[in-house]
Amino acid sequence: SRRVVFTLDDLKDQTEFKLPAPQPATCHDYPPPPNESLYKPTLGFLDRIIASRRLKQENAAQASLAEAREQWESECDKVKAQNDSLKKAHQSAIGLWDEARAAHTKEQSAQHQQIEEMKDSYKTGDAFMVEYLCMEVLSRSEYPESFPRESEAHFTAESKTLLVDFELPNLSALPQIKEVKYVASKNALNEVAVSDTWLRRAYDELLYQMTLRTLYELFTADDAAIIHNIVLNGWVKSIDKASGLEAHGCILSLQASRDEFLAINLVQVEPKSCFKKLKGVASSRLTELIPVRPIMSISHEDHRFVTPYGVAESIDERTNL
């Protein structure tokens, strides 16, 4: 199956509502009612034989019980008021939580609708949306931090052609040290540089792989098959050894059609051979950073494509077609 770096659906906010629901309030317990057995009068001998004394004791006990009940009811009223306040606060918190959750759902739905509208625009071949999709793909493609990430994409609906200028790493982005050896006689570490042969081979292979990978990621992200052709221009920033000034040149250029490219089994190809089969333009030694004319270039005045030349005019003996 094809690995897709990015789709517009990836922009949809899928975050869950993370605010936990308010927990039910912990209500206070009601106090137990008075124990009537504790308020029975204790009658002595005289209390038992003299009715007035017994009645006085019984009335006093009943009064004490009534006072205890009144105090108990008062305490129950206080507990009820406290519990009612806690329940009210909980219901209020639940209401606020429900509102926040509803707002999150509403915002998420609105955002999803916007993405669906973007998808509809993309599927109609809207140039801005096609370019937006491709720039997201290029920005999300994972490379080492030392690699440049600048790129520019322009799409013309008439020819269904996407033109991409993208920055390639220069030689300094590759490892320069093969290994570090400890020299016991000097008690020192000795760095062993990579060979020029390895550096040339690794750099060529890296840039050809990046070119094919970028084509693959752009074509596979275009699930509506809006893009029929892609032109890739690979640019490198370096220091001109003759002038000591910064140079910025296009060192490879490649055009491929969707059907032609997706028919290739990239797992089995040799990157440079595949590049040549697709009639890519580049120096035979990419490490020399020899500029080539792009197959197409962008006119930044009106964003139209320019096919500037017959390719043969810019080729020398070190150029691959």
C-alpha positions as CSV (number, residue, x, y, z in Angstrom):
1,S,0.0,0.0,0.0
2,R,1.1,3.5,-0.7
3,R,2.3,5.7,2.2
4,V,0.6,9.1,2.2
5,V,2.5,11.9,4.0
6,F,-0.5,14.2,4.3
7,T,-4.2,14.5,3.4
8,L,-6.5,17.5,4.0
9,D,-8.3,15.4,6.6
10,D,-5.2,15.5,8.7
11,L,-6.0,19.2,9.3
12,K,-9.2,18.2,11.1
13,D,-9.2,18.8,14.8
14,Q,-9.8,15.4,16.4
15,T,-8.9,16.3,20.0
16,E,-11.3,15.0,22.6
17,F,-12.9,17.3,25.1
18,K,-10.5,16.9,28.0
19,L,-12.2,18.9,30.8
20,P,-13.4,16.2,33.3
21,A,-17.0,16.3,34.3
22,P,-17.6,17.8,37.8
23,Q,-17.8,15.1,40.4
24,P,-21.1,14.8,42.5
25,A,-21.0,16.8,45.7
26,T,-20.2,14.9,48.9
27,C,-23.2,15.7,51.1
28,H,-23.1,16.0,54.9
29,D,-24.7,13.2,56.9
30,Y,-27.8,14.1,59.0
31,P,-27.4,13.7,62.7
32,P,-29.2,10.8,64.3
33,P,-32.5,11.6,66.1
34,P,-32.6,11.7,69.9
35,N,-32.7,8.3,71.6
36,E,-36.0,8.4,73.5
37,S,-34.8,5.7,75.9
38,L,-32.2,8.1,77.3
39,Y,-35.0,10.6,78.2
40,K,-37.2,8.2,80.3
41,P,-37.5,9.5,83.9
42,T,-35.7,7.7,86.7
43,L,-38.3,7.2,89.4
44,G,-37.3,6.7,93.0
45,F,-39.5,5.2,95.8
46,L,-41.3,8.4,96.6
47,D,-41.8,9.2,93.0
48,R,-43.6,5.9,92.5
49,I,-46.0,6.4,95.4
50,I,-46.6,10.1,95.1
51,A,-48.3,11.0,91.9
52,S,-47.3,14.6,91.8
53,R,-43.6,13.7,92.1
54,R,-43.9,11.1,89.4
55,L,-45.7,13.6,87.1
56,K,-43.0,16.2,87.7
57,Q,-40.3,13.8,86.7
58,E,-42.1,12.7,83.6
59,N,-42.8,16.3,82.5
60,A,-39.1,17.1,83.0
61,A,-38.1,14.1,80.9
62,Q,-40.5,15.0,78.1
63,A,-39.3,18.6,78.2
64,S,-35.7,17.5,77.8
65,L,-36.7,15.1,74.9
66,A,-38.6,18.0,73.2
67,E,-35.6,20.3,73.6
68,A,-33.3,17.6,72.1
69,R,-35.7,17.0,69.2
70,E,-35.9,20.8,68.5
71,Q,-32.1,21.0,68.5
72,W,-31.9,17.9,66.3
73,E,-34.4,19.4,63.8
74,S,-32.4,22.6,63.8
75,E,-29.2,20.7,63.0
76,C,-31.0,18.8,60.3
77,D,-32.2,22.0,58.7
78,K,-28.6,23.3,58.7
79,V,-27.3,20.1,57.1
80,K,-30.1,20.2,54.5
81,A,-29.3,23.8,53.6
82,Q,-25.6,22.9,53.3
83,N,-26.4,19.9,51.1
84,D,-28.8,21.9,49.0
85,S,-26.1,24.5,48.4
86,L,-23.6,21.8,47.4
87,K,-26.1,20.2,45.0
88,K,-26.9,23.6,43.5
89,A,-23.2,24.4,43.0
90,H,-22.7,21.0,41.4
91,Q,-25.7,21.5,39.0
92,S,-24.2,24.9,38.1
93,A,-20.8,23.3,37.5
94,I,-22.4,20.6,35.3
95,G,-24.2,23.3,33.3
96,L,-21.0,25.2,32.7
97,W,-19.2,21.9,31.8
98,D,-22.1,21.0,29.3
99,E,-21.8,24.5,27.7
100,A,-18.0,24.1,27.4
101,R,-18.4,20.6,25.8
102,A,-21.1,21.9,23.4
103,A,-18.9,24.8,22.4
104,H,-15.9,22.4,21.8
105,T,-18.2,20.2,19.6
106,K,-19.6,23.2,17.8
107,E,-16.1,24.7,17.1
108,Q,-14.8,21.3,16.0
109,S,-17.8,20.7,13.7
110,A,-17.3,24.2,12.1
111,Q,-13.6,23.5,11.6
112,H,-14.4,20.1,10.0
113,Q,-16.9,21.9,7.7
114,Q,-14.2,24.3,6.7
115,I,-11.9,21.4,5.9
116,E,-14.6,19.8,3.8
117,E,-15.0,23.0,1.9
118,M,-11.3,23.1,1.3
119,K,-11.5,19.5,0.0
120,D,-14.3,20.4,-2.3
121,S,-12.2,23.3,-3.7
122,Y,-9.2,21.1,-4.1
123,K,-11.3,18.5,-6.0
124,T,-12.4,21.1,-8.4
125,G,-8.8,21.9,-9.2
126,D,-8.6,25.2,-7.4
127,A,-5.0,26.2,-7.9
128,F,-4.6,27.8,-4.4
129,M,-5.9,24.6,-2.7
130,V,-3.7,22.3,-4.9
131,E,-0.7,24.4,-4.0
132,Y,-1.7,24.5,-0.3
133,L,-2.0,20.7,-0.3
134,C,1.4,20.3,-1.9
135,M,3.2,22.8,0.4
136,E,1.8,20.9,3.4
137,V,3.2,17.6,1.9
138,L,6.6,19.2,1.4
139,S,6.7,20.7,4.9
140,R,5.6,17.5,6.6
141,S,8.1,15.2,4.8
142,E,10.6,14.2,7.4
143,Y,14.3,14.9,6.9
144,P,17.3,15.5,9.2
145,E,17.3,19.0,10.8
146,S,20.5,19.9,8.8
147,F,18.5,19.7,5.6
148,P,16.9,22.9,4.2
149,R,13.1,23.0,4.1
150,E,12.4,25.9,1.8
151,S,10.2,25.1,-1.2
152,E,7.7,26.8,-3.5
153,A,4.9,25.2,-5.5
154,H,2.7,26.6,-8.3
155,F,-0.1,24.8,-10.1
156,T,-1.6,25.7,-13.5
157,A,-5.1,24.2,-13.9
158,E,-5.0,24.4,-17.7
159,S,-2.2,21.9,-18.1
160,K,-2.8,20.3,-14.7
161,T,1.0,20.8,-14.1
162,L,2.6,21.4,-10.7
163,L,5.9,23.2,-10.7
164,V,8.0,22.8,-7.5
165,D,11.2,24.6,-6.6
166,F,12.7,22.8,-3.6
167,E,16.0,23.2,-1.7
168,L,18.4,20.4,-1.6
169,P,21.1,19.9,1.0
170,N,24.7,20.8,0.1
171,L,27.7,18.6,0.9
172,S,28.0,20.0,4.4
173,A,24.8,18.2,5.4
174,L,26.4,14.8,4.9
175,P,28.7,13.2,7.5
176,Q,32.3,14.3,7.0
177,I,33.9,12.0,9.5
178,K,34.0,8.2,8.9
179,E,35.2,7.2,12.3
180,V,37.2,8.4,15.3
181,K,40.2,6.3,16.4
182,Y,42.0,6.4,19.7
183,V,45.8,6.6,19.3
184,A,47.2,5.1,22.4
185,S,50.8,6.3,21.7
186,K,49.6,9.9,21.6
187,N,46.7,9.5,24.0
188,A,44.6,11.3,21.5
189,L,41.6,10.9,19.3
190,N,42.2,10.8,15.5
191,E,39.3,11.7,13.2
192,V,39.2,9.8,9.9
193,A,37.5,11.7,7.1
194,V,35.2,10.0,4.6
195,S,36.7,9.4,1.2
196,D,35.9,11.7,-1.7
197,T,34.6,8.7,-3.6
198,W,32.1,7.8,-0.8
199,L,31.0,11.5,-0.5
200,R,30.3,11.8,-4.2
201,R,28.4,8.5,-4.4
202,A,26.4,9.2,-1.2
203,Y,25.6,12.8,-2.3
204,D,24.4,11.7,-5.7
205,E,22.3,8.9,-4.3
206,L,20.8,11.2,-1.6
207,L,19.7,13.8,-4.1
208,Y,18.3,11.4,-6.6
209,Q,16.4,9.6,-3.8
210,M,15.0,12.9,-2.5
211,T,13.8,13.8,-6.0
212,L,12.0,10.5,-6.5
213,R,10.6,10.6,-3.0
214,T,9.3,14.1,-3.4
215,L,7.5,13.1,-6.6
216,Y,6.0,10.1,-4.9
217,E,4.8,12.0,-1.9
218,L,3.2,14.7,-4.1
219,F,1.5,12.3,-6.4
220,T,0.2,10.0,-3.7
221,A,-1.2,12.9,-1.6
222,D,-3.1,14.0,-4.7
223,D,-5.9,11.4,-4.2
224,A,-8.3,13.1,-6.6
225,A,-5.6,12.9,-9.3
226,I,-5.9,16.6,-10.0
227,I,-2.1,16.8,-10.9
228,H,-1.2,15.2,-14.1
229,N,2.4,16.4,-14.4
230,I,5.0,17.5,-11.9
231,V,8.2,19.5,-12.7
232,L,10.8,19.4,-9.9
233,N,13.7,21.8,-9.8
234,G,16.2,21.1,-7.1
235,W,18.2,24.1,-5.9
236,V,21.4,24.2,-3.7
237,K,22.9,27.0,-1.7
238,S,26.7,26.8,-1.5
239,I,29.9,28.9,-1.6
240,D,31.4,29.6,-5.0
241,K,35.0,28.4,-4.6
242,A,36.1,30.8,-7.3
243,S,34.6,34.0,-5.8
244,G,34.0,33.1,-2.2
245,L,30.4,34.3,-2.6
246,E,27.2,32.5,-1.8
247,A,25.8,30.7,-4.9
248,H,22.3,29.4,-5.4
249,G,21.8,27.2,-8.4
250,C,19.4,24.7,-9.9
251,I,21.4,21.5,-10.2
252,L,18.7,19.1,-11.3
253,S,15.4,19.3,-13.0
254,L,12.8,16.6,-13.7
255,Q,9.4,16.3,-15.3
256,A,7.2,13.3,-14.8
257,S,3.6,12.4,-15.6
258,R,1.4,10.9,-13.0
259,D,0.7,7.6,-14.8
260,E,4.3,7.1,-15.9
261,F,5.7,7.7,-12.4
262,L,3.2,5.7,-10.4
263,A,3.8,2.7,-12.6
264,I,7.4,2.6,-11.4
265,N,8.3,0.1,-8.6
266,L,10.4,2.5,-6.5
267,V,11.4,-0.3,-4.1
268,Q,13.4,-2.0,-6.9
269,V,14.9,0.9,-8.8
270,E,18.3,2.4,-8.8
271,P,17.6,6.1,-8.1
272,K,20.0,7.6,-10.7
273,S,18.9,5.2,-13.4
274,C,15.3,6.0,-12.7
275,F,16.1,9.7,-12.9
276,K,17.7,9.3,-16.2
277,K,14.8,7.1,-17.5
278,L,12.5,9.9,-16.7
279,K,14.7,12.2,-18.7
280,G,15.8,14.3,-15.8
281,V,18.4,17.0,-16.4
282,A,21.5,17.1,-14.1
283,S,25.3,17.1,-14.1
284,S,26.8,13.6,-14.0
285,R,28.6,14.7,-10.8
286,L,26.1,16.4,-8.5
287,T,28.9,17.2,-6.0
288,E,30.3,19.7,-8.5
289,L,27.0,21.7,-8.1
290,I,27.0,22.6,-11.8
291,P,23.8,24.6,-12.6
292,V,21.4,23.4,-15.2
293,R,18.5,25.3,-16.7
294,P,15.1,24.2,-15.2
295,I,12.8,22.4,-17.5
296,M,10.2,25.0,-16.4
297,S,10.5,28.0,-14.2
298,I,8.2,30.3,-12.3
299,S,7.5,33.8,-13.4
300,H,7.1,35.5,-10.1
301,E,5.4,38.5,-11.8
302,D,2.3,36.7,-12.9
303,H,2.9,33.1,-11.5
304,R,2.8,31.5,-14.9
305,F,5.1,28.8,-16.0
306,V,7.9,29.6,-18.4
307,T,9.6,27.0,-20.6
308,P,12.7,29.0,-21.2
309,Y,14.8,27.1,-23.7
310,G,15.6,24.0,-25.7
311,V,17.2,21.8,-23.1
312,A,20.1,20.8,-25.4
313,E,21.5,24.3,-25.3
314,S,22.6,24.0,-21.7
315,I,24.1,20.6,-21.7
316,D,27.8,19.7,-21.6
317,E,29.6,16.4,-21.4
318,R,28.8,16.2,-17.6
319,T,25.0,16.5,-18.0
320,N,22.6,13.6,-17.8
321,L,19.3,13.5,-19.8
